[in-house]
Amino acid sequence: MPWNMQDYPASLKNLDPLILKKAIDIGNALLADGYPDDRAIPIATSQAKEWYDNASADEKEAFKKQVNGILENII
């Protein structure tokens, strides 16, 4: 079952909200590719933290405004 901001693995609960959102996005892609939860969670967490550390303020703001991978302004 895909994760969302209301239903995600408990191990992600203490992440910053923007890192959590990115981890959910990455995790869902990994799950769609057939990764099991126990592998998808640490990979998604690590990649989301790395993204957050390297993303510009504009990238973070744009991602924050996305809903299910689509910019809110477009919906």
Secondary structure, DSSP 8 states (H G I E B T S, - for coil): ----SSS--GGGTTS-HHHHHHHHHHHHHHHHTT--HHHHHHHHHHHHHHHHHHS-HHHHHHHHTEETTEEGGG-
